[in-house]
Amino acid sequence: MVFNGQHVKISPEEFKRRETFLTEGQIKYNIFDPFSWPLPYKLTLASGLAGITSCSYYNIFYRKPWYQAIVVKSLLISGGMCLAYFAGKSRVYNMATRDAVIAHYMELHPDDFDRTSD
């Protein structure tokens, strides 16, 4: 690490803390803390809430009863939640693959990363 033009060495504990700070799945899972949920579950919850909210506002705006087209709307909300779940799974897979490729490249060419690996 370069700070003010000089190389700064950090302890192995600090390096490990920095590397694992934003990695997927490092926070212990807690059902009451949505920030500890895996990404697909977060996206599923967010899309479900967005679908329910938009359907409710649509019914309020057009002065329709809450049960109007409830089957169609519930199917659309469920479909949106499924799409969000699989989009989250795809993103987690792509990010894990990217990280694995970068780590493998760093193993093959360690001399290119002397300044960044402290």
Secondary structure as the mmCIF struct_conf table of DSSP 4:
data_model
#
loop_
_struct_conf.conf_type_id
_struct_conf.id
_struct_conf.beg_label_comp_id
_struct_conf.beg_label_asym_id
_struct_conf.beg_label_seq_id
_struct_conf.end_label_comp_id
_struct_conf.end_label_asym_id
_struct_conf.end_label_seq_id
STRN STRN1 VAL A 2 PHE A 3
TURN_TY1_P TURN_TY1_P1 ASN A 4 GLY A 5
STRN STRN2 GLN A 6 HIS A 7
HELX_RH_AL_P HELX_RH_AL_P1 PRO A 12 THR A 20
BEND BEND1 PHE A 21 LEU A 22
TURN_TY1_P TURN_TY1_P2 GLU A 24 GLY A 25
BEND BEND2 ILE A 27 ILE A 27
HELX_LH_PP_P HELX_LH_PP_P1 LYS A 28 TYR A 29
TURN_TY1_P TURN_TY1_P3 ILE A 31 PHE A 32
HELX_RH_3T_P HELX_RH_3T_P1 PRO A 34 SER A 36
BEND BEND3 TRP A 37 TRP A 37
HELX_RH_AL_P HELX_RH_AL_P2 LEU A 39 PHE A 61
TURN_TY1_P TURN_TY1_P4 TYR A 62 ARG A 63
TURN_TY1_P TURN_TY1_P5 TRP A 66 ALA A 69
HELX_RH_AL_P HELX_RH_AL_P3 ILE A 70 LEU A 108
HELX_RH_3T_P HELX_RH_3T_P2 PRO A 110 PHE A 113
TURN_TY1_P TURN_TY1_P6 ASP A 114 THR A 116
#
